[in-house]
Amino acid sequence: LINSFLEKRMAAKGISKVDEAMRYSLLAGGKRIRPLLLMATAEAIGKNGYNYLPVACGLEMIHTYSLIHDDLPLMDDDDYRRGRLTNHKVFGDAMALLAGDALLTLAFEVMLEQKNVSPDVLIETVREVAMCAGNFGMVGGQVLDMEAEGREISLAELNTLHSAKTGALFVAAVRSGARLAGADAKQLLALTRY
């Protein structure tokens, strides 16, 4: 379901080659853990997780953009991702950077296409995803990771790094699925702790 949604959403062609670079990484496979977590959480609340594919797939777009950027020479300088050459090895550094930027931007467009939830719930969900993806979450964690290169860090620093760089989008996925499915405050708290 997730892959089909992503393929259909990426079928529309824009005005440049960046679409090809976006598709290359987004449709390369992967475990799709973040969208699955969102959908499974909605199911746990008693709703059909399929109903929330736009927000779920927006999370996958954010995750993929972060991988593209993480693989760049100025970050981790990886040659392979998901069993194939990384985006910058195929399209060049500048195009990979722009493909990541475009996926991040498209993610919010796609999430805001979510139907059958109140505008207030959708706005709060997208706001929280943005916060978890930004300087208080994934991006901030990536900075901590880069600053930790070549030095020993404490367990507390390592926990902060991982909870932001990787964990923040997991929290966003679970909380989004709960919120979109109509979780009450007690359920939302329990799922957040999970």
N, C-alpha and C positions, 0 to 999 in steps of 0.2 A: 504493500500500500504506500509506504513512504517513498520507495524508489519510483513507483509509477507517478506519484504526485510530482516529485522532483523532475522527472523526465518531461512530463507535460508542461510544467511551469517553465522549464528551460528551453522548450521548443520554440518559443517566440524569439526571433532574432532582432537584435538591436542594430545600431548603425556602424559597428566596428567588429574587429577580430576579437575583442575582449570577451564576447559571448562564448567563443570557442574555448578560450582559456578557462573561463568560469565552468563550463560544462565538463572540461577535461578533469578537473579536480572534484567537482561536486558529484559527478556520476561515476567516479572511479570505484565505488563500493564503500566498504567500511561497515562498522557494526551498527551504526545508527542508534547508539545508546541513548542519546539525549532525547530524540523524538519518541523512542520507545518508552523511556521513563515518563514522559509527559502523558502519553496515551495510556500506559498502564496505571498511572495515578488516577486519571479520569475514570478508568474502569473500576478502580478500587472505591471510588466515590459513588459508583452506580450508573455512570454514563458511558456511552460508546466512545472510546478513544478516537475512533475514525473521524468523529465529528470535529476534531480539533487539529486536523492535519496542517492547516496553514501556519498556526503558531508552532507546532511540532517541527515542521520542515524549515521554518525560519530559524529555529535553533540549530538545525543541521547546517544551514548556510553560514551561520556565525561560526560554528565549529570549523567548517571547511576553510573559511577565510583565514582563521587563526592558524591553521596548518600550513596554508600557502605562505603566509608571512613568516611563520616559524622556520620553514625550510630555506628561506632566503640566505644568501651568503653572509649578510650582515647580522644574521641571527644564528641559527644552528648549522647552516650550510649543508643541508642534507641532499643527497642525490636521488634517493628513492622514497616513495610514500605509497602505501597500499599496493606494493608490488610493481610499481611502475615509476618511470622517471618523474621527479618532482616538477611542478609547474614551471619554475624558472629555468629548468634544464631544457624544457621543450619550447617555451615561449619567450624566454629572456627575463631578466630581472625586472625591468620596468613593466612589462606586460603582466607578470605574476603579481607585482604589487598592485596594479590597477584591477586585476581580476579579483584579488582579495577585497579591495575597496568596494568594488561593484557588488560582490556577494554580501558584504556587510550591509550595504545600502538596500539591496534587494530584499534582504531578510526582513527588514522592518516594513517594507511595502507589502510583502507576502503576509506577514503576521496581521497587518491591519486589514487584510481581506477576509479575516475570520468572520463567519456569520453565526447567527443564533446565540450570541451572548450580548449582554448589555454593553453599551458603549463605555460605561464607567468601569466595568470589569475588564474589558479589553484594554482600555487605556492604562489601568493599573498594572495589568499583566505585562504589557509591552514596556512600560516604564521600568518595571523590576528587571526584565530581561536586559534592557539597556544598561542598567546599573551593574548587573552581574557580569556583563560583557566588557565593561569599561574600566576606568582607573581604580574603582573600588573592588573589582573582581578580576576577570581573566587578564586584562591588559596590565593591571597593577601587579598581578602575580607573575606575569612574564618579565616585568621589569625586575622584580625581586630575584627571579631565576637568573637573569643576565648579571645582576650585581653579585650573585653568589658564585659565579664562575671562578674557579681556581682558588677558592678559599673555603675553609671549614666553617659551617654555620651550625647554630644550635638546633636542637630538636624543635624548640618553639618557633624558630625562624623557618625551618623546613615545613612544619605544619601550616604556618601562615601562607607560605609560598604555594603549597599544594591546595590548600583550601580555597585560595583565590584563583590560581592559574587553571586548575582542573575542576575543583569542587564547586565554584560559583555557578557554572552553567548547569551542573547537576541539580543544585538547589533551585535554580531558575526553572528547570524542566519539571521538577516535582511540584513546586509551588504553582507554576502555571497550570499544570494539569488539574491540580486541586481547585484552584480559583475558577478556572473556566468551567469546571464540572459542578460548581456550586457548593464547595466544601464550607462547612461552618467553621467558626474560629477554633474550636477544639480539634477538629480534623486537620485544619491547616497547620496548627502548632505541632501536632503529632507527626505529620508528614514532613514538616520542616526539620524536626529533630532527627527523623529517620535519615 
